[in-house]
Amino acid sequence: MRRSPLALLAALFATAGAVRVSAQQSAPSTAARDSVAQVLDSARAKASGRALPSVDRFTWGDLTIPAGATVDGPVAAAHGTVNVRGLVKGDVFAVGGDVIVHSEGEITGSALALQGKVIVNGGIVGGEMQSVAPPAAAAPAKAKLTGGAAVQHALKITAGWFVVVLLVGLGVILFSGAQLEGVVQALENRFSAAFLVGIAAQVGVIPLLVVLCLALVLTIVGILLIPFAVVAYILGVAGLVALGALAAATVAGHALVREGPNVRARALQSMVVGTVLLTLPWLACALLVNSPWGEVLARIVAVAVTWVAASAGLGAALIARGGVRRVQVHAARVEVPPAGWQTPTPIGGVVAVRRPTATPSSPSGAGT
């Protein structure tokens, strides 16, 4: 299609105007130039970005191709939006901005927006249209708490665990008080044995699970039951550990809580007092969080106390079979000699009083 000289002259003035607008943008800083160069290098590693021009070909800021103007590509803008209202013979690129093709605009090549979007507002894009979103900003590193803020944070964590243990213990006392009492009895009467059994249980918990899975693999039905068996095994171990830990806390609290007529109330008081005693080493860790060596020593003591209590409690739970079995305490039998006035009778185990008999008295004056 032939154009009149007047139209060609208008197009030349429009193109010159666009160039002048681009030339009026301030020169980029070195940091901004390097940033765009890095984005371009990363985009060229992919097939869609191989046609990207060098950073020297980019115009900084917004760029507009006026209506009726014809520009040879590539057209590229950095940190700005490219508004295409005329004809671009080639590709259009934008870094840190959008490519907007208006109703009277046309791009014979492709339109690519890095860290922006390609918007076709009634125009025509002959090639591919691609929009590459900016990479997600990395979350800023959280500053380490120090001073009073660190102590407050550590105290909150300790208090949270304390409340969780109390709530679990309250539920156990309400719904499984008899089982807890059985484990407490086993721990009080056989502490050494319970501690050794607890250590053995910790060593054998994983091998026992492996043996269980291997036994189930032998049958087709067993293979289907492996997931359920693993879940049940984990829940059972967790239940025994929790029951044993609460029993250890209750035993620790028995030393400070007096016996009373209400067994459940005494169990609750003992568990609360024992939990406080077992939490004291962790409270020391929270208070010494700003002292590296002090925190390490306090943490070692806290872990050791907690491990001993949990191990002994786990062993007691296993000995008592989860509180179902009561541990019998065999007291030494003491033989009580029968009194002189008692005598056996034909009925076993029943004694009768020997009938007193009168002692004969000698006649008065005998021997005289």
LUMZA-716719 format. One record per atom (N, C-alpha, C): residue number from 1; atom name; z, y, x. Coordinates in steps of 0.05 Angstrom, whole numbers. Atoms other than C-alpha are relative to their C-alpha. Layout:
resi/name/w/v/u
NUM/CA/Z/Y/X
...
END
This chain:
resi/name/w/v/u
1/N/0/-24/17
1/CA/0/0/0
1/C/0/25/18
2/N/2/-24/-17
2/CA/-21/67/29
2/C/19/21/-10
3/N/-18/-21/7
3/CA/28/123/30
3/C/-12/27/6
4/N/10/-27/-4
4/CA/12/197/24
4/C/13/12/24
5/N/-13/-14/-23
5/CA/25/242/84
5/C/26/13/-7
6/N/-26/-13/8
6/CA/79/277/44
6/C/22/-21/-1
7/N/-21/21/1
7/CA/116/211/32
7/C/8/-9/28
8/N/-7/8/-27
8/CA/110/192/105
8/C/17/22/14
9/N/-16/-21/-11
9/CA/137/260/125
9/C/28/0/-10
10/N/-28/1/12
10/CA/196/253/77
10/C/15/-24/12
11/N/-13/23/-12
11/CA/210/184/106
11/C/9/6/28
12/N/-8/-7/-27
12/CA/210/211/177
12/C/24/18/0
13/N/-23/-18/1
13/CA/258/267/158
13/C/25/-16/-8
14/N/-24/15/9
14/CA/304/217/122
14/C/10/-17/23
15/N/-9/17/-22
15/CA/304/170/182
15/C/13/17/22
16/N/-12/-18/-20
16/CA/318/228/229
16/C/28/9/-10
17/N/-26/-8/10
17/CA/375/249/183
17/C/20/-22/4
18/N/-18/22/-4
18/CA/404/180/186
18/C/8/-3/29
19/N/-6/1/-29
19/CA/399/180/262
19/C/20/21/7
20/N/-18/-22/-7
20/CA/432/248/265
20/C/29/-6/-10
21/N/-27/6/10
21/CA/489/224/221
21/C/14/-20/18
22/N/-11/20/-18
22/CA/499/164/267
22/C/7/13/27
23/N/-6/-12/-26
23/CA/496/208/328
23/C/24/18/-1
24/N/-23/-18/3
24/CA/551/253/301
24/C/26/-15/2
25/N/-25/16/-2
25/CA/602/195/304
25/C/11/3/28
26/N/-14/-2/-26
26/CA/653/201/360
26/C/-4/-25/16
27/N/3/23/-18
27/CA/646/156/420
27/C/25/-18/-2
28/N/-23/18/2
28/CA/690/93/416
28/C/17/0/25
29/N/-18/2/-23
29/CA/749/84/461
29/C/-6/-27/14
30/N/4/24/-15
30/CA/749/31/514
30/C/12/-25/-13
31/N/-14/22/14
31/CA/799/-12/476
31/C/-16/-9/-24
32/N/15/7/24
32/CA/758/-9/412
32/C/-26/-14/8
33/N/25/12/-9
33/CA/694/-26/450
33/C/5/-29/10
34/N/-6/27/-9
34/CA/727/-86/484
34/C/7/-18/-23
35/N/-7/17/23
35/CA/755/-110/418
35/C/-25/-9/-15
36/N/25/7/14
36/CA/686/-109/385
36/C/-15/-20/17
37/N/14/19/-17
37/CA/656/-144/446
37/C/12/-28/-1
38/N/-12/26/3
38/CA/707/-200/440
38/C/-7/-13/-27
39/N/8/11/26
39/CA/691/-208/366
39/C/-29/-11/1
40/N/28/8/-2
40/CA/617/-212/382
40/C/-3/-26/17
41/N/1/24/-16
41/CA/628/-263/437
41/C/9/-25/-15
42/N/-10/23/16
42/CA/668/-307/390
42/C/-21/-8/-21
43/N/20/7/21
43/CA/614/-302/336
43/C/-25/-13/12
44/N/24/12/-12
44/CA/558/-319/384
44/C/3/-29/7
45/N/-5/29/-5
45/CA/591/-387/397
45/C/-10/-17/-23
46/N/10/14/23
46/CA/567/-406/327
46/C/-29/6/-4
47/N/29/-3/4
47/CA/496/-415/304
47/C/-7/26/-16
48/N/6/-24/16
48/CA/501/-358/254
48/C/2/26/15
49/N/-4/-25/-15
49/CA/520/-307/307
49/C/-17/2/25
50/N/16/-1/-24
50/CA/468/-322/360
50/C/-19/24/0
51/N/19/-22/1
51/CA/423/-265/336
51/C/15/27/2
52/N/-15/-25/-2
52/CA/478/-213/344
52/C/-9/16/25
53/N/8/-16/-23
53/CA/456/-155/389
53/C/25/6/18
54/N/-22/-7/-18
54/CA/497/-130/447
54/C/16/24/-11
55/N/-18/-20/11
55/CA/554/-82/436
55/C/-12/28/4
56/N/13/-26/-4
56/CA/510/-25/463
56/C/-18/8/-23
57/N/19/-5/22
57/CA/464/-31/402
57/C/15/8/-25
58/N/-15/-5/24
58/CA/520/-18/353
58/C/5/30/-3
59/N/-7/-27/7
59/CA/531/48/318
59/C/29/0/-10
60/N/-28/0/7
60/CA/604/68/309
60/C/4/17/-25
61/N/-5/-14/24
61/CA/626/87/240
61/C/-20/-8/-22
62/N/18/6/22
62/CA/590/86/173
62/C/-29/7/6
63/N/29/-5/-5
63/CA/514/82/174
63/C/-15/-4/-27
64/N/14/1/25
64/CA/467/96/116
64/C/-30/1/6
65/N/29/-1/0
65/CA/393/79/110
65/C/-9/13/-26
66/N/6/-15/25
66/CA/368/131/60
66/C/-22/-14/-16
67/N/21/10/18
67/CA/324/114/1
67/C/-27/10/9
68/N/26/-7/-9
68/CA/251/113/19
68/C/-5/-2/29
69/N/3/3/-29
69/CA/265/104/94
69/C/-6/-28/7
70/N/6/27/-11
70/CA/238/46/134
70/C/10/-1/29
71/N/-12/2/-27
71/CA/277/24/196
71/C/-5/-28/10
72/N/3/26/-13
72/CA/261/-31/244
72/C/28/-10/10
73/N/-25/12/-8
73/CA/319/-79/256
73/C/0/-9/29
74/N/-25/3/15
74/CA/366/-99/280
74/C/15/26/-3
75/N/-17/-23/6
75/CA/412/-47/249
75/C/29/-11/1
76/N/-27/10/-5
76/CA/484/-55/271
76/C/20/24/0
77/N/-21/-20/1
77/CA/549/-16/257
77/C/27/-14/5
78/N/-27/10/-6
78/CA/619/-26/284
78/C/21/19/-12
79/N/-22/-15/13
79/CA/682/-4/247
79/C/-11/19/-21
80/N/11/-16/21
80/CA/641/22/190
80/C/-17/-17/-19
81/N/15/13/20
81/CA/600/4/129
81/C/-29/8/2
82/N/29/-5/0
82/CA/524/-2/128
82/C/-10/1/-29
83/N/12/-3/27
83/CA/494/25/64
83/C/-30/0/2
84/N/30/3/-2
84/CA/422/2/56
84/C/-11/9/-27
85/N/14/-10/23
85/CA/383/44/6
85/C/-30/0/4
86/N/28/2/-6
86/CA/316/39/41
86/C/-8/-28/9
87/N/11/25/-9
87/CA/277/-15/77
87/C/7/-4/29
88/N/-7/8/-27
88/CA/303/-51/139
88/C/-17/-24/7
89/N/16/22/-9
89/CA/252/-94/174
89/C/14/-15/23
90/N/-15/15/-19
90/CA/298/-143/208
90/C/28/-6/-11
91/N/-27/8/7
91/CA/372/-161/208
91/C/18/24/0
92/N/-20/-21/2
92/CA/432/-119/190
92/C/27/-13/6
93/N/-26/11/-8
93/CA/500/-130/223
93/C/22/21/-4
94/N/-23/-18/2
94/CA/569/-100/211
94/C/24/-15/11
95/N/-25/11/-11
95/CA/633/-112/250
95/C/23/19/-9
96/N/-22/-16/10
96/CA/697/-89/216
96/C/-8/18/-23
97/N/9/-15/23
97/CA/660/-65/155
97/C/-18/-17/-17
98/N/17/14/19
98/CA/614/-85/97
98/C/-29/8/3
99/N/28/-6/2
99/CA/540/-89/88
99/C/-7/1/-30
100/N/6/-4/28
100/CA/521/-60/20
100/C/-29/6/-4
101/N/28/-3/6
101/CA/450/-68/-5
101/C/-2/11/-29
102/N/1/-13/27
102/CA/439/-19/-63
102/C/-26/-8/-14
103/N/22/9/17
103/CA/389/-26/-118
103/C/-28/6/11
104/N/26/-7/-12
104/CA/332/9/-81
104/C/-3/-9/28
105/N/1/9/-28
105/CA/348/-24/-14
105/C/-11/-28/3
106/N/11/27/-6
106/CA/316/-84/19
106/C/4/-6/29
107/N/-3/10/-27
107/CA/331/-125/81
107/C/-18/-24/3
108/N/19/23/-3
108/CA/274/-170/104
108/C/13/-23/15
109/N/-13/21/-16
109/CA/319/-208/152
109/C/27/-9/-13
110/N/-26/9/9
110/CA/391/-232/147
110/C/20/22/0
111/N/-22/-20/2
111/CA/455/-194/131
111/C/26/-15/8
112/N/-24/13/-10
112/CA/518/-212/170
112/C/22/20/2
113/N/-23/-18/-1
113/CA/586/-179/162
113/C/23/-15/13
114/N/-23/12/-14
114/CA/640/-198/213
114/C/25/17/-7
115/N/-24/-14/9
115/CA/709/-181/187
115/C/-6/19/-23
116/N/8/-16/23
116/CA/677/-155/124
116/C/-15/-17/-20
117/N/14/14/21
117/CA/633/-173/65
117/C/-28/10/-3
118/N/28/-7/7
118/CA/559/-173/46
118/C/-1/3/-30
119/N/0/-6/28
119/CA/552/-139/-22
119/C/-29/8/-8
120/N/27/-6/10
120/CA/485/-141/-58
120/C/3/14/-27
121/N/-3/-16/25
121/CA/487/-85/-110
121/C/-27/7/-12
122/N/26/-4/12
122/CA/419/-95/-140
122/C/-23/-1/20
123/N/21/0/-20
123/CA/381/-97/-74
123/C/-10/-28/6
124/N/12/26/-7
124/CA/343/-153/-39
124/C/6/-6/29
125/N/-5/10/-27
125/CA/361/-193/23
125/C/-18/-25/3
126/N/19/22/-3
126/CA/304/-237/47
126/C/11/-24/15
127/N/-10/22/-16
127/CA/344/-278/96
127/C/28/-10/-10
128/N/-26/10/6
128/CA/414/-308/98
128/C/20/22/-3
129/N/-22/-19/3
129/CA/476/-272/76
129/C/26/-15/7
130/N/-24/13/-10
130/CA/541/-289/112
130/C/22/22/3
131/N/-24/-17/-3
131/CA/610/-258/109
131/C/21/-16/14
132/N/-21/13/-15
132/CA/662/-276/160
132/C/26/17/-2
133/N/-25/-14/4
133/CA/733/-257/141
133/C/15/4/26
134/N/-15/-4/-25
134/CA/779/-229/194
134/C/20/-22/3
135/N/-19/21/-5
135/CA/824/-280/227
135/C/28/8/-10
136/N/-27/-6/10
136/CA/893/-285/197
136/C/18/10/23
137/N/-17/-12/-20
137/CA/942/-242/234
137/C/24/-19/6
138/N/-22/17/-7
138/CA/993/-282/272
138/C/26/13/-8
139/N/-27/-10/9
139/CA/1063/-277/245
139/C/15/11/24
140/N/-15/-11/-22
140/CA/1105/-232/288
140/C/24/-17/8
141/N/-22/16/-10
141/CA/1155/-268/331
141/C/27/11/-10
142/N/-25/-9/11
142/CA/1223/-265/299
142/C/20/5/23
143/N/-18/-7/-21
143/CA/1272/-230/344
143/C/26/-17/-2
144/N/-24/16/0
144/CA/1332/-272/365
144/C/24/18/-7
145/N/-24/-15/8
145/CA/1396/-250/332
145/C/21/0/23
146/N/-21/-3/-20
146/CA/1451/-225/378
146/C/23/15/-12
147/N/-23/-15/9
147/CA/1520/-197/371
147/C/11/-10/-26
148/N/-12/7/26
148/CA/1552/-194/303
148/C/-19/-13/-19
149/N/19/13/18
149/CA/1488/-213/267
149/C/-3/-29/6
150/N/2/28/-7
150/CA/1484/-278/305
150/C/25/-16/-10
151/N/-25/13/10
151/CA/1557/-295/289
151/C/-1/-3/-30
152/N/2/1/29
152/CA/1546/-278/216
152/C/-19/-21/-10
153/N/20/20/8
153/CA/1484/-322/212
153/C/12/-28/4
154/N/-11/27/-5
154/CA/1520/-381/244
154/C/23/-6/-19
155/N/-21/4/20
155/CA/1580/-372/198
155/C/-11/-7/-27
156/N/13/6/25
156/CA/1534/-373/138
156/C/-9/-29/-1
157/N/10/28/-1
157/CA/1503/-439/160
157/C/24/-19/-2
158/N/-24/17/1
158/CA/1572/-470/172
158/C/12/-1/-27
159/N/-11/-2/27
159/CA/1598/-446/105
159/C/-18/-15/-20
160/N/18/14/18
160/CA/1536/-473/71
160/C/3/-30/1
161/N/-4/29/-3
161/CA/1545/-543/99
161/C/27/-8/-11
162/N/-27/6/11
162/CA/1619/-540/81
162/C/-1/-3/-30
163/N/2/1/29
163/CA/1603/-525/9
163/C/-16/-25/-10
164/N/16/24/8
164/CA/1550/-581/6
164/C/18/-25/2
165/N/-18/23/-3
165/CA/1601/-632/33
165/C/20/-1/-22
166/N/-20/0/22
166/CA/1653/-610/-18
166/C/-12/-8/-27
167/N/13/7/26
167/CA/1604/-616/-76
167/C/-6/-30/-1
168/N/6/29/-1
168/CA/1582/-686/-54
168/C/26/-15/-3
169/N/-26/13/2
169/CA/1655/-706/-45
169/C/11/1/-28
170/N/-10/-2/27
170/CA/1674/-681/-113
170/C/-15/-19/-19
171/N/15/20/16
171/CA/1618/-722/-144
171/C/8/-28/5
172/N/-9/27/-7
172/CA/1640/-784/-107
172/C/27/-6/-12
173/N/-26/5/12
173/CA/1712/-776/-129
173/C/-1/-3/-30
174/N/2/2/29
174/CA/1692/-766/-201
174/C/-13/-26/-9
175/N/16/22/10
175/CA/1642/-823/-206
175/C/4/-26/16
176/N/-4/24/-17
176/CA/1660/-871/-148
176/C/26/2/14
177/N/-26/-3/-12
177/CA/1733/-858/-136
177/C/11/-26/11
178/N/-11/26/-8
178/CA/1751/-932/-132
178/C/-13/-9/26
179/N/14/8/-25
179/CA/1697/-946/-79
179/C/10/17/24
180/N/-9/-17/-22
180/CA/1720/-886/-38
180/C/28/-8/9
181/N/-27/8/-7
181/CA/1792/-910/-41
181/C/-1/-26/16
182/N/3/25/-16
182/CA/1770/-979/-16
182/C/-8/5/28
183/N/8/-6/-27
183/CA/1735/-949/44
183/C/22/15/15
184/N/-22/-14/-13
184/CA/1794/-903/58
184/C/21/-21/9
185/N/-19/21/-7
185/CA/1840/-964/57
185/C/-9/-16/25
186/N/10/15/-22
186/CA/1795/-1002/105
186/C/1/17/26
187/N/-1/-17/-23
187/CA/1792/-942/152
187/C/28/4/11
188/N/-28/-4/-9
188/CA/1867/-932/153
188/C/12/-25/13
189/N/-12/25/-9
189/CA/1884/-1005/165
189/C/-15/-12/24
190/N/15/13/-21
190/CA/1828/-1024/213
190/C/-19/21/13
191/N/16/-22/-11
191/CA/1805/-961/248
191/C/-17/-9/24
192/N/14/8/-24
192/CA/1786/-993/315
192/C/-24/-18/-7
193/N/22/18/8
193/CA/1746/-1049/282
193/C/-22/16/-15
194/N/20/-16/15
194/CA/1712/-998/236
194/C/-17/16/19
195/N/15/-16/-19
195/CA/1692/-955/295
195/C/-21/-17/15
196/N/18/18/-14
196/CA/1661/-1014/332
196/C/-23/-9/-18
197/N/20/8/19
197/CA/1625/-1038/270
197/C/-20/23/-5
198/N/17/-23/4
198/CA/1598/-967/260
198/C/-20/4/22
199/N/18/-2/-23
199/CA/1569/-965/330
199/C/-21/-22/-1
200/N/19/22/3
200/CA/1537/-1033/320
200/C/-20/5/-22
201/N/19/-6/22
201/CA/1507/-1010/255
201/C/-20/21/8
202/N/19/-20/-9
202/CA/1476/-949/288
202/C/-21/-12/19
203/N/19/13/-18
203/CA/1445/-993/341
203/C/-20/-18/-15
204/N/16/19/14
204/CA/1418/-1043/291
204/C/-14/9/-25
205/N/11/-9/26
205/CA/1395/-999/234
205/C/-31/-1/1
206/N/29/1/-2
206/CA/1322/-994/259
206/C/-10/-28/3
207/N/10/28/-2
207/CA/1314/-1067/282
207/C/3/-15/-27
208/N/-3/14/26
208/CA/1342/-1090/215
208/C/-22/8/-20
209/N/22/-9/18
209/CA/1290/-1048/178
209/C/-26/-14/8
210/N/24/14/-10
210/CA/1235/-1078/222
210/C/-1/-29/-9
211/N/-1/28/9
211/CA/1259/-1148/207
211/C/-5/-3/-30
212/N/4/1/29
212/CA/1261/-1133/133
212/C/-29/3/-7
213/N/29/-4/5
213/CA/1189/-1108/134
213/C/-16/-24/8
214/N/14/24/-8
214/CA/1166/-1168/173
214/C/4/-23/-19
215/N/-5/21/19
215/CA/1199/-1215/124
215/C/-16/4/-26
216/N/15/-6/24
216/CA/1164/-1180/66
216/C/-30/-4/4
217/N/29/3/-5
217/CA/1096/-1184/100
217/C/-9/-29/-4
218/N/7/28/2
218/CA/1098/-1260/95
218/C/-12/-8/-27
219/N/11/6/26
219/CA/1080/-1258/21
219/C/-15/24/-11
220/N/16/-21/11
220/CA/1030/-1218/-19
220/C/17/19/-17
221/N/-18/-17/16
221/CA/1083/-1194/-68
221/C/18/17/18
222/N/-17/-15/-19
222/CA/1127/-1174/-9
222/C/-14/23/12
223/N/15/-22/-11
223/CA/1072/-1131/20
223/C/0/23/-19
224/N/-1/-22/20
224/CA/1070/-1092/-45
224/C/27/13/-2
225/N/-27/-10/3
225/CA/1145/-1084/-43
225/C/10/15/24
226/N/-10/-13/-25
226/CA/1149/-1056/28
226/C/7/29/-4
227/N/-8/-28/3
227/CA/1147/-982/8
227/C/26/3/-16
228/N/-25/-2/16
228/CA/1201/-992/-45
228/C/24/-10/16
229/N/-22/10/-16
229/CA/1243/-1033/3
229/C/8/20/21
230/N/-6/-21/-21
230/CA/1238/-979/57
230/C/16/23/-12
231/N/-14/-22/13
231/CA/1259/-925/8
231/C/29/-9/-8
232/N/-27/9/8
232/CA/1317/-967/-19
232/C/18/-4/24
233/N/-16/4/-24
233/CA/1339/-984/52
233/C/10/27/10
234/N/-8/-27/-9
234/CA/1340/-910/72
234/C/21/12/-18
235/N/-20/-11/18
235/CA/1378/-890/10
235/C/26/-15/3
236/N/-25/15/-4
236/CA/1428/-946/21
236/C/15/8/25
237/N/-13/-8/-25
237/CA/1441/-926/93
237/C/12/28/-4
238/N/-10/-27/4
238/CA/1448/-853/72
238/C/25/0/-17
239/N/-24/2/17
239/CA/1497/-872/17
239/C/24/-10/15
240/N/-23/11/-16
240/CA/1540/-913/65
240/C/10/21/20
241/N/-8/-21/-19
241/CA/1540/-856/116
241/C/16/21/-14
242/N/-14/-21/14
242/CA/1560/-805/64
242/C/27/-10/-10
243/N/-25/11/9
243/CA/1614/-850/35
243/C/20/-3/23
244/N/-17/2/-23
244/CA/1641/-864/104
244/C/10/26/11
245/N/-9/-26/-10
245/CA/1642/-791/125
245/C/21/12/-19
246/N/-20/-10/18
246/CA/1680/-772/62
246/C/26/-15/2
247/N/-25/16/-4
247/CA/1729/-829/74
247/C/14/10/26
248/N/-12/-10/-24
248/CA/1740/-803/145
248/C/13/27/-4
249/N/-13/-26/6
249/CA/1754/-733/119
249/C/25/-4/-17
250/N/-24/6/17
250/CA/1802/-762/67
250/C/23/-10/17
251/N/-21/11/-17
251/CA/1840/-801/120
251/C/11/22/17
252/N/-11/-22/-16
252/CA/1845/-739/163
252/C/18/19/-16
253/N/-16/-17/17
253/CA/1872/-700/104
253/C/26/-13/-9
254/N/-25/14/8
254/CA/1925/-754/88
254/C/23/8/18
255/N/-21/-7/-19
255/CA/1963/-731/149
255/C/15/25/-9
256/N/-12/-26/8
256/CA/1977/-663/116
256/C/6/2/-30
257/N/-4/-1/29
257/CA/1977/-679/42
257/C/20/-21/-8
258/N/-21/18/8
258/CA/2038/-710/11
258/C/-9/-17/-24
259/N/7/18/22
259/CA/2034/-768/-37
259/C/11/12/-26
260/N/-9/-10/26
260/CA/2040/-751/-111
260/C/-8/-20/-21
261/N/6/19/22
261/CA/2035/-785/-179
261/C/-29/-1/-7
262/N/28/-1/8
262/CA/1963/-763/-190
262/C/-17/-8/25
263/N/15/10/-23
263/CA/1920/-806/-144
263/C/-26/15/4
264/N/25/-14/-2
264/CA/1855/-770/-159
264/C/4/28/12
265/N/-5/-27/-11
265/CA/1885/-701/-145
265/C/7/-2/30
266/N/-7/3/-28
266/CA/1914/-726/-79
266/C/-25/-6/16
267/N/25/7/-14
267/CA/1846/-755/-60
267/C/-17/25/4
268/N/16/-25/-2
268/CA/1812/-688/-74
268/C/12/19/20
269/N/-13/-18/-19
269/CA/1864/-648/-36
269/C/-4/-11/29
270/N/3/11/-27
270/CA/1860/-696/23
270/C/-28/4/10
271/N/28/-3/-9
271/CA/1784/-693/25
271/C/-5/29/7
272/N/4/-28/-6
272/CA/1785/-616/23
272/C/13/7/27
273/N/-14/-6/-25
273/CA/1837/-611/78
273/C/-14/-14/24
274/N/13/14/-22
274/CA/1802/-664/120
274/C/-27/12/7
275/N/25/-14/-5
275/CA/1735/-629/112
275/C/4/26/16
276/N/-7/-24/-15
276/CA/1767/-565/136
276/C/5/-6/29
277/N/-6/7/-27
277/CA/1794/-600/197
277/C/-24/-8/16
278/N/24/8/-14
278/CA/1727/-631/214
278/C/-20/23/4
279/N/18/-23/-2
279/CA/1693/-564/204
279/C/9/20/21
280/N/-11/-20/-20
280/CA/1738/-526/253
280/C/-15/1/26
281/N/16/-2/-24
281/CA/1698/-547/315
281/C/-26/15/-4
282/N/25/-14/6
282/CA/1634/-522/282
282/C/5/30/-5
283/N/-8/-28/3
283/CA/1670/-458/263
283/C/3/14/28
284/N/-2/-10/-27
284/CA/1686/-449/337
284/C/-27/5/12
285/N/28/-4/-10
285/CA/1612/-458/353
285/C/-12/26/-11
286/N/11/-24/12
286/CA/1594/-403/304
286/C/12/25/12
287/N/-13/-24/-11
287/CA/1645/-355/333
287/C/-7/4/29
288/N/7/-3/-28
288/CA/1623/-369/405
288/C/-30/0/4
289/N/29/1/-2
289/CA/1548/-364/391
289/C/-11/19/21
290/N/9/-19/-20
290/CA/1542/-304/437
290/C/9/-7/28
291/N/-9/9/-27
291/CA/1575/-341/495
291/C/-14/-26/6
292/N/15/24/-5
292/CA/1526/-391/524
292/C/17/-24/7
293/N/-16/22/-9
293/CA/1576/-435/560
293/C/21/-7/-21
294/N/-20/6/21
294/CA/1629/-428/505
294/C/-13/-15/-23
295/N/13/14/22
295/CA/1579/-448/452
295/C/-7/-28/7
296/N/7/27/-8
296/CA/1556/-508/492
296/C/24/-18/-1
297/N/-24/17/0
297/CA/1626/-534/502
297/C/10/-5/-28
298/N/-9/4/28
298/CA/1646/-522/430
298/C/-19/-18/-15
299/N/19/17/14
299/CA/1582/-556/406
299/C/4/-29/9
300/N/-5/28/-10
300/CA/1596/-617/450
300/C/25/-12/-14
301/N/-24/10/14
301/CA/1666/-623/420
301/C/-6/-5/-29
302/N/6/3/29
302/CA/1640/-613/349
302/C/-17/-25/-5
303/N/17/23/4
303/CA/1586/-665/357
303/C/16/-26/5
304/N/-15/24/-6
304/CA/1634/-715/389
304/C/19/-7/-23
305/N/-19/5/22
305/CA/1686/-706/333
305/C/-14/-10/-25
306/N/16/8/23
306/CA/1634/-711/279
306/C/-11/-28/3
307/N/11/27/-4
307/CA/1602/-773/310
307/C/21/-21/-2
308/N/-21/19/2
308/CA/1668/-809/317
308/C/8/-5/-29
309/N/-8/2/28
309/CA/1688/-794/246
309/C/-22/-14/-17
310/N/22/13/15
310/CA/1619/-814/218
310/C/-3/-29/7
311/N/3/27/-9
311/CA/1616/-877/260
311/C/22/-18/-12
312/N/-22/15/11
312/CA/1685/-900/239
312/C/-2/-3/-30
313/N/4/1/29
313/CA/1671/-883/167
313/C/-22/-19/-8
314/N/22/18/6
314/CA/1605/-921/168
314/C/10/-29/3
315/N/-10/27/-4
315/CA/1640/-982/197
315/C/19/-8/-22
316/N/-18/6/22
316/CA/1695/-978/144
316/C/-15/-6/-26
317/N/16/5/24
317/CA/1643/-974/89
317/C/-13/-27/1
318/N/11/27/-2
318/CA/1610/-1037/116
318/C/21/-21/-2
319/N/-22/20/3
319/CA/1676/-1074/123
319/C/9/-2/-29
320/N/-8/1/28
320/CA/1695/-1055/53
320/C/-23/-5/-19
321/N/24/6/16
321/CA/1624/-1071/29
321/C/-4/22/-21
322/N/5/-22/17
322/CA/1615/-1002/1
322/C/23/6/-19
323/N/-23/-5/17
323/CA/1686/-1000/-27
323/C/5/-21/-21
324/N/-4/21/20
324/CA/1678/-1062/-69
324/C/22/-19/9
325/N/-19/19/-11
325/CA/1720/-1106/-24
325/C/25/15/9
326/N/-25/-12/-9
326/CA/1793/-1089/-14
326/C/10/-15/25
327/N/-10/12/-25
327/CA/1822/-1100/55
327/C/29/-8/-5
328/N/-27/10/4
328/CA/1884/-1144/51
328/C/16/5/26
329/N/-19/-5/-22
329/CA/1942/-1124/95
329/C/21/-22/0
330/N/-19/22/-2
330/CA/1983/-1184/118
330/C/24/10/15
331/N/-25/-9/-12
331/CA/2054/-1162/130
331/C/15/-25/11
332/N/-16/22/-12
332/CA/2100/-1204/173
332/C/21/-10/-20
333/N/-19/12/19
333/CA/2141/-1253/132
333/C/27/-2/13
334/N/-28/0/-11
334/CA/2216/-1246/142
334/C/16/-20/-17
335/N/-16/20/14
335/CA/2259/-1306/125
335/C/28/12/-5
336/N/-27/-9/7
336/CA/2322/-1286/88
336/C/18/-24/-5
337/N/-18/23/4
337/CA/2378/-1336/96
337/C/15/2/-27
338/N/-14/0/26
338/CA/2410/-1356/29
338/C/29/8/4
339/N/-29/-7/-1
339/CA/2478/-1328/14
339/C/17/-25/-3
340/N/-18/23/0
340/CA/2538/-1373/20
340/C/7/-9/-28
341/N/-8/8/27
341/CA/2550/-1372/-54
341/C/-23/-11/-17
342/N/22/11/14
342/CA/2480/-1396/-72
342/C/-5/-29/6
343/N/6/28/-4
343/CA/2458/-1468/-80
343/C/-26/-7/-15
344/N/25/7/14
344/CA/2390/-1499/-97
344/C/5/-16/-25
345/N/-1/15/25
345/CA/2377/-1527/-165
345/C/-25/-15/-4
346/N/25/15/4
346/CA/2325/-1576/-191
346/C/-24/17/-7
347/N/22/-18/7
347/CA/2282/-1517/-216
347/C/-7/15/25
348/N/8/-13/-25
348/CA/2242/-1493/-156
348/C/1/30/-1
349/N/-1/-29/-3
349/CA/2255/-1423/-133
349/C/22/13/-16
350/N/-21/-12/15
350/CA/2315/-1413/-178
350/C/27/-8/12
351/N/-26/6/-12
351/CA/2384/-1409/-151
351/C/22/5/-21
352/N/-22/-3/18
352/CA/2449/-1415/-188
352/C/25/6/15
353/N/-25/-8/-13
353/CA/2517/-1389/-173
353/C/18/-25/0
354/N/-20/22/-2
354/CA/2566/-1441/-148
354/C/24/7/-16
355/N/-23/-4/17
355/CA/2620/-1449/-198
355/C/25/2/17
356/N/-25/-2/-16
356/CA/2685/-1424/-168
356/C/20/-21/-9
357/N/-21/20/6
357/CA/2740/-1476/-165
357/C/27/10/8
358/N/-27/-8/-6
358/CA/2814/-1465/-165
358/C/11/-14/25
359/N/-12/12/-25
359/CA/2849/-1476/-99
359/C/28/-10/-7
360/N/-27/11/7
360/CA/2910/-1523/-108
360/C/21/14/17
361/N/-22/-13/-14
361/CA/2973/-1488/-90
361/C/22/-20/6
362/N/-22/19/-7
362/CA/3030/-1524/-56
362/C/25/7/-16
363/N/-24/-5/16
363/CA/3095/-1532/-97
363/C/20/16/16
364/N/-20/-17/-14
364/CA/3147/-1481/-82
364/C/23/-17/11
365/N/-22/14/-13
365/CA/3199/-1505/-35
365/C/-9/-24/15
366/N/8/23/-16
366/CA/3155/-1559/-4
366/C/3/5/29
367/N/-4/-2/-29
367/CA/3170/-1571/68
367/C/26/11/7
368/N/-26/-9/-7
368/CA/3239/-1547/61
368/C/19/-23/-3
END
